[in-house]
Amino acid sequence: MKRRRRQQSSRTRRLGATVAAVAVIGAGGWFAGTRMQSPADAAASQRAPKAGPVTVPVEQRTLTATVVAQGSLEYGSPRGITLAGAVGSSQEGDEEDGAAQRVTKAPSAGSRLKEGDVFMQVSGRPVLVLRGSVPMYRTLGPGSSGDDVKQLQKALNRLGFSTGGVTGTYGQGTASAVGRWYRSKGYTAQEPTSADRQRLGDLETAVSDAQVALLTARGDAEEAPGGGTPRKDSEKVRNLHIKSAEKQLELANSALSAFKAGYGTKVPAGEIVFLPRLPVRVDKAKVRAGDTPDGEAATVTSSDVVVEAVVPGSDAASLREGMTVQVTTADGKEAEGVLSEIGGSGTTPEDTGTGPDAEPGGESGSGEPETTTTSGDGTSEPVTLKVTIAKPGPLAENTGGAATVTIEVGESDGKVLAIPIAAVQTSAGGQARVQVERDGRVRRIDVVLGISADGLVEVKPDGGALKKGELVVVGQ
């Protein structure tokens, strides 16, 4: 019995193994059948799919065109200051003659100078700043006349020290105003020196001596020798003496009058610095206390911060002076500026007038600047821009660093249809066109182009419908 059971179990195992083998062989055959291809099928599978157009949808959005450039932040209108002459008097005979002039108070870097302020001190005397386009080049005093005197008179009147008129001639009214101005700053104006006073005394004595000589000559003519009637030869001699005495008196009076015309309160050449625009900022002091004031004493700038940048000529063609500019530093600080120069053609404060009567802020009278230059091969050359930031705020701390300037040059009229610039084609006749894919077919539609920005351009269908979301061809 047991033997029969063992035989049946063995037959069952052999049958299961046979069935499993058949199943494996069948599965292998099915797999091989699904992977087998005819030569034609294999060749067809290696061919690239049929090419179709590359399309993008039409957008509807607001476009803002901008010009972006990189530049550096600096203070504007740098200018070196050199004294025009001696501070105080060093005339021959002065009690301080021969003493070297020394800086007793140096300019203060970073300080702000407004009209009438003391810039520095030399030998205890002030050097003051006034607004004016004519540089100081001589000592101004009684009898001086010219544009520089008129400029001084205007400045004194602005400061509240009336000169009695702007005549261009330095008279007693101007001298009095100068004296009051100096006293208001804690100094004494340059009065006549000891040499001046000595010279005045000598001239007055010469006049007195000439008057005595004339009186003596006339008295002698009235008396004859020995009390009698004067002889004719003696009379001629006496008349010559009288004429000579009269001539000497005339010369003495003339010399005295000429000296008195320039005698009085003066402004030495080194005690005023005229600058075209105030206030200014002292950027760098170039002398220290104890130095002789030779050469440049300091460099001053305007209080404006400027950015100089370069853009392609094609971008510059869309810019105009006076445009608003957004300036951003590398650390994210922002300020608003104005495009003040394009290609070096802008009007600087120093160019706003042609003489002492011109006030800063006047019109330059120049025409609209040429902003684009073209080289011989027809390519547009780079153009320099200058952006002025009148209120730099936190940007003032970043001078010397880099900044990005962004100039908005145009904006679309609300939301418009926009497509990539690459989707625009131009016919031989100059007509702009786009290709639109509809129902599996591609149609050409004439368009009118508008503003472009960020790689997109505004399109207006010219006789054909174009809607948001439709697909335009940008490539094949």
C-alpha positions in Angstrom: 0.0 0.0 0.0 2.7 2.4 0.9 4.6 1.5 -2.2 1.6 2.4 -4.4 1.3 5.8 -2.8 4.9 6.6 -3.4 4.6 5.7 -7.1 1.5 8.0 -7.5 3.3 10.9 -5.8 6.3 10.4 -8.1 4.1 10.5 -11.2 2.4 13.7 -10.0 5.7 15.5 -9.5 6.9 14.5 -13.0 3.6 15.8 -14.5 4.0 19.2 -12.7 7.5 19.6 -13.9 6.5 18.9 -17.5 3.7 21.4 -17.3 6.0 24.1 -15.9 8.6 23.5 -18.6 5.9 23.9 -21.3 4.7 27.1 -19.7 8.3 28.6 -19.6 8.9 27.6 -23.3 5.6 29.2 -24.3 6.3 32.4 -22.4 9.7 32.6 -24.0 8.2 32.2 -27.5 5.7 34.9 -26.8 8.4 37.4 -25.6 10.6 36.6 -28.6 7.6 37.1 -30.9 6.8 40.6 -29.5 10.5 41.7 -29.9 11.1 40.5 -33.4 10.8 43.1 -36.3 11.0 42.9 -40.0 13.8 44.8 -41.7 11.3 47.4 -42.9 9.9 47.8 -39.4 13.4 48.3 -38.1 14.3 50.9 -40.6 11.1 52.8 -40.0 11.7 52.9 -36.3 15.1 54.6 -36.9 13.6 57.5 -38.9 13.1 60.9 -37.1 9.5 61.9 -36.5 8.0 64.3 -39.0 9.2 67.9 -38.2 6.6 70.4 -37.1 6.7 74.2 -36.3 7.9 75.4 -32.9 5.1 77.6 -31.4 4.5 79.8 -28.4 1.2 81.3 -27.3 0.3 85.0 -27.8 0.4 86.8 -24.5 -1.7 89.8 -23.3 0.3 92.0 -20.9 1.8 95.4 -20.2 5.2 96.0 -21.7 7.7 98.4 -20.2 10.9 99.1 -22.2 14.0 99.9 -20.1 17.7 100.6 -20.7 19.9 99.0 -18.0 23.6 99.8 -17.5 26.3 99.4 -14.9 28.3 102.3 -13.6 30.2 103.7 -10.6 29.0 106.1 -7.9 31.0 109.3 -7.4 30.5 112.8 -6.2 29.9 115.2 -9.2 31.8 118.2 -10.6 35.2 117.7 -9.0 37.3 120.8 -9.0 40.7 121.7 -7.6 41.1 124.9 -5.5 44.2 127.0 -5.8 44.6 130.4 -4.1 45.0 133.3 -6.5 47.6 135.1 -4.5 48.7 136.1 -1.0 46.4 136.0 1.9 46.6 139.4 3.7 49.2 142.0 2.7 52.9 141.4 2.0 53.6 144.9 0.6 57.1 146.3 1.0 57.4 148.1 4.3 54.6 146.1 6.0 55.5 145.1 9.6 55.0 141.4 8.6 56.9 141.6 5.4 59.3 138.7 4.9 57.3 136.2 7.0 56.4 133.1 5.1 52.7 132.4 4.7 51.5 129.2 6.5 48.3 127.3 6.7 46.9 127.8 10.2 43.6 125.9 9.6 43.4 123.3 6.8 40.3 122.5 4.8 38.1 119.9 6.4 37.5 116.9 4.2 33.8 116.0 4.0 32.7 119.4 5.1 30.0 121.3 3.2 30.7 124.9 2.2 27.9 127.4 1.4 28.3 130.9 0.2 30.2 133.2 2.6 31.8 130.3 4.5 35.5 130.1 5.6 37.3 127.5 3.5 40.6 127.6 5.4 43.0 130.0 7.2 46.4 131.2 6.2 48.5 133.1 8.7 45.4 133.7 10.7 43.6 135.3 7.8 40.4 133.7 6.3 39.9 132.3 2.8 36.2 132.6 2.0 34.0 131.2 -0.8 31.6 133.1 -2.9 29.5 132.2 -5.9 30.7 133.5 -9.3 32.0 132.4 -12.7 34.9 134.9 -12.9 37.9 133.5 -11.0 39.7 135.7 -8.4 42.9 136.9 -10.0 43.8 140.2 -8.3 43.4 142.2 -5.2 40.1 144.2 -5.2 40.0 147.6 -3.5 38.9 151.2 -4.0 39.3 152.2 -7.6 39.0 148.6 -9.0 36.4 148.0 -11.6 35.3 145.1 -13.8 33.2 142.0 -13.9 35.0 140.6 -10.9 34.0 143.6 -8.8 30.4 143.3 -10.0 30.5 139.7 -9.0 31.7 140.6 -5.6 29.0 143.2 -5.2 26.3 140.7 -6.1 27.6 138.2 -3.6 27.8 140.7 -0.8 24.2 141.8 -1.5 23.0 138.2 -1.5 24.6 137.7 1.9 22.8 140.8 3.2 25.7 143.3 3.1 24.4 146.1 0.8 27.1 147.7 -1.4 24.8 150.6 -2.4 24.4 149.2 -5.9 26.0 146.8 -8.4 28.1 149.2 -10.4 31.2 147.1 -11.2 33.3 149.8 -9.5 34.8 149.3 -6.0 33.8 152.4 -4.0 33.2 153.2 -0.4 29.9 151.4 -0.3 31.6 148.2 -1.4 34.5 148.7 1.1 32.0 149.2 3.9 30.1 146.0 2.9 33.4 144.1 2.9 34.2 145.3 6.4 30.8 144.3 7.8 31.0 140.9 6.2 34.5 140.2 7.6 33.4 141.3 11.1 30.4 138.9 10.9 32.8 136.1 10.4 35.0 137.1 13.3 37.8 138.7 11.2 39.0 142.2 10.3 39.0 143.2 6.7 42.4 144.1 5.1 42.9 147.7 6.1 45.7 149.9 4.8 49.1 148.6 5.9 51.8 150.6 7.6 53.4 151.0 4.2 50.1 152.4 2.9 49.9 154.8 5.7 53.5 155.9 5.3 53.0 156.4 1.6 49.8 158.5 2.3 51.7 160.6 4.7 54.6 161.2 2.3 52.2 162.2 -0.5 50.3 164.6 1.8 53.6 166.2 2.9 54.6 166.5 -0.7 51.5 168.4 -1.4 52.1 170.7 1.6 55.7 171.4 0.5 54.5 172.2 -3.0 52.0 174.6 -1.7 54.6 176.4 0.5 57.0 176.6 -2.5 54.3 178.1 -4.7 53.4 180.7 -2.0 57.1 181.6 -1.6 57.6 182.0 -5.3 54.6 184.3 -5.6 55.7 186.3 -2.6 59.1 186.8 -4.1 57.6 188.1 -7.3 55.7 190.8 -5.5 58.9 192.3 -4.0 61.5 194.1 -6.1 65.2 193.7 -5.2 66.0 196.3 -2.5 62.4 197.3 -2.3 62.4 199.0 -5.7 60.7 198.2 -8.9 61.7 194.7 -10.1 63.9 194.5 -13.2 62.6 192.7 -16.3 65.2 189.9 -16.3 64.5 189.2 -12.6 60.8 189.2 -13.3 61.2 186.4 -15.9 63.1 184.3 -13.4 60.4 184.8 -10.8 57.7 183.8 -13.2 59.5 180.6 -14.1 59.8 179.8 -10.3 56.0 180.3 -10.0 55.2 178.1 -12.9 57.6 175.4 -11.6 56.0 175.6 -8.2 52.5 175.3 -9.7 53.6 172.3 -11.7 55.0 170.6 -8.7 51.8 171.2 -6.7 49.7 169.8 -9.6 51.8 166.7 -9.7 51.7 166.3 -5.9 47.9 166.6 -5.8 47.6 164.1 -8.7 49.7 161.5 -7.0 47.8 162.0 -3.7 44.5 161.7 -5.5 45.5 158.5 -7.3 46.8 156.9 -4.2 43.7 157.8 -2.2 41.5 156.3 -5.0 42.9 152.9 -4.0 43.4 153.6 -0.3 41.1 151.8 2.1 39.6 148.4 2.8 40.7 145.8 0.3 40.2 142.1 -0.5 43.6 140.4 -1.1 43.7 138.0 -4.1 44.1 135.0 -1.9 41.2 135.7 0.5 38.3 134.8 -1.8 37.6 131.8 -4.0 34.8 132.2 -6.5 33.1 129.0 -7.5 30.4 128.6 -10.2 28.1 126.7 -7.9 27.5 126.5 -4.2 27.2 124.7 -1.9 30.1 122.3 -2.5 31.6 119.4 -0.5 35.3 119.3 0.4 36.4 115.9 -1.1 40.1 115.9 -0.3 42.3 118.4 1.7 45.7 118.7 0.1 47.4 120.9 2.7 47.9 120.6 6.4 48.5 123.1 9.1 52.0 124.4 8.8 52.2 124.0 5.0 52.8 126.8 2.6 49.6 127.3 0.5 51.3 126.6 -2.8 49.5 124.6 -5.5 46.1 123.0 -4.9 44.8 123.4 -1.4 41.9 121.0 -1.8 39.5 119.3 -4.2 35.8 120.1 -3.9 32.8 118.4 -5.5 29.1 119.2 -5.7 26.8 117.6 -3.1 25.2 115.6 -5.9 26.2 112.0 -6.4 26.6 111.0 -10.1 26.8 107.7 -11.9 28.7 107.3 -15.2 27.8 104.4 -17.4 28.1 103.3 -21.0 25.3 101.9 -23.2 25.2 100.8 -26.8 24.4 103.5 -29.3 21.2 101.7 -30.3 20.0 102.1 -26.7 21.1 105.7 -26.3 19.0 106.6 -29.4 15.9 106.2 -27.2 17.2 108.3 -24.3 16.7 112.0 -23.6 18.3 114.3 -21.0 16.0 114.8 -18.1 14.6 111.3 -18.0 14.1 109.8 -14.5 16.6 107.0 -13.6 16.4 104.4 -10.9 19.8 103.7 -9.3 20.5 100.6 -7.3 23.7 99.6 -5.4 25.0 96.1 -5.1 23.6 95.9 -1.5 20.1 96.9 -2.6 20.1 100.6 -1.7 18.0 102.7 -4.1 17.6 106.3 -5.1 16.1 108.3 -7.9 18.2 110.4 -10.3 18.0 112.3 -13.5 19.8 111.6 -16.8 21.9 114.8 -17.0 24.3 114.0 -19.8 24.3 111.8 -22.9 27.6 111.3 -24.7 29.2 114.2 -22.8 26.7 116.7 -24.3 24.9 117.7 -21.1 24.9 121.1 -19.5 26.9 121.3 -16.3 26.3 124.0 -13.7 29.5 125.7 -14.8 28.1 126.2 -18.3 24.8 127.8 -17.4 26.1 131.3 -18.1 28.8 133.3 -19.8 29.6 136.0 -17.3 29.2 137.2 -13.7 25.6 138.1 -14.4 24.6 134.6 -15.2 22.9 132.7 -12.4 23.2 128.9 -12.0 20.2 127.0 -13.4 19.9 129.1 -16.6 19.3 127.5 -19.9 22.3 126.6 -22.0 20.6 127.4 -25.3 22.0 124.4 -27.0 19.9 122.2 -29.3 18.9 118.6 -28.7 22.0 116.5 -28.4 23.2 114.0 -30.9 23.1 110.7 -28.9 24.4 108.1 -31.3 27.6 107.8 -33.2 28.3 105.4 -36.0 31.7 104.0 -37.0 32.8 103.5 -40.6 31.4 99.9 -40.8 27.9 101.1 -39.8 27.9 99.7 -36.3 26.6 101.7 -33.4 29.4 102.8 -31.0 29.0 102.9 -27.2 27.7 106.2 -25.6 28.6 107.5 -22.2 25.7 108.5 -19.8 25.8 110.6 -16.7 23.1 110.3 -14.1 22.9 113.0 -11.3 21.3 112.1 -7.9 20.5 115.3 -6.1 19.3 113.5 -3.0 21.5 110.4 -2.7 20.4 109.5 0.8 22.0 106.2 1.8 23.8 106.0 -1.6 26.2 108.8 -0.4 27.8 106.1 1.7 28.5 104.0 -1.4 30.6 106.4 -3.4 33.4 104.6 -5.2 31.2 101.5 -5.5 29.2 100.0 -8.4 25.6 100.7 -9.2 23.0 99.7 -11.7 21.0 102.3 -13.5 17.6 101.5 -15.0 15.9 104.0 -17.3 12.3 103.5 -18.4 12.1 104.6 -22.0 8.4 103.6 -22.7 5.4 101.7 -21.7 2.6 100.2 -23.7 -0.9 101.7 -23.5 -2.3 99.1 -21.0 -2.3 95.4 -21.8 -1.4 94.5 -25.4 -0.8 91.4 -27.5 2.8 90.4 -27.2 4.9 87.8 -28.9 8.6 86.9 -28.9 10.7 89.1 -31.2 11.9 85.8 -32.9 8.3 85.2 -34.2 8.4 88.4 -36.3 9.2 88.0 -40.0 9.8 90.9 -42.5 8.7 90.7 -46.1 10.9 92.0 -49.0 8.7 95.1 -48.9 9.3 95.7 -45.2 6.0 94.4 -43.9 6.1 92.7 -40.5 4.4 89.4 -40.4 3.8 86.4 -38.0 2.8 82.8 -38.7 -0.1 81.5 -36.8 -0.9 77.8 -36.5 -4.6 77.1 -36.8 -6.3 73.7 -37.2 -3.0 72.1 -38.2 -2.3 74.7 -40.8 0.0 77.7 -40.7 -1.3 81.1 -41.8 0.6 84.4 -42.3 -0.8 87.5 -40.7 0.5 91.1 -41.3 1.0 93.0 -38.1 2.1 96.4 -36.9 4.8 96.4 -34.3 4.7 98.5 -31.1 6.9 98.7 -28.1 9.4 96.0 -27.3 10.7 94.8 -23.9 12.2 91.7 -22.3 12.5 89.9 -25.7 8.8 90.5 -26.5 7.2 93.0 -28.9 3.8 94.5 -29.1 1.8 93.4 -32.2 -1.4 94.8 -33.7 -3.0 92.6 -36.4 -3.2 94.4 -39.8 -6.3 93.1 -41.4 -6.2 89.7 -39.7 -7.4 88.4 -36.4 -4.9 87.5 -33.7 -6.0 86.6 -30.2 -4.5 85.8 -26.9 -3.5 82.2 -26.6 -3.1 81.5 -30.3 0.1 79.8 -31.3 2.7 81.8 -33.3 5.6 80.1 -35.0 9.1 80.9 -33.6 11.0 78.2 -35.5 10.8 74.9 -37.4 
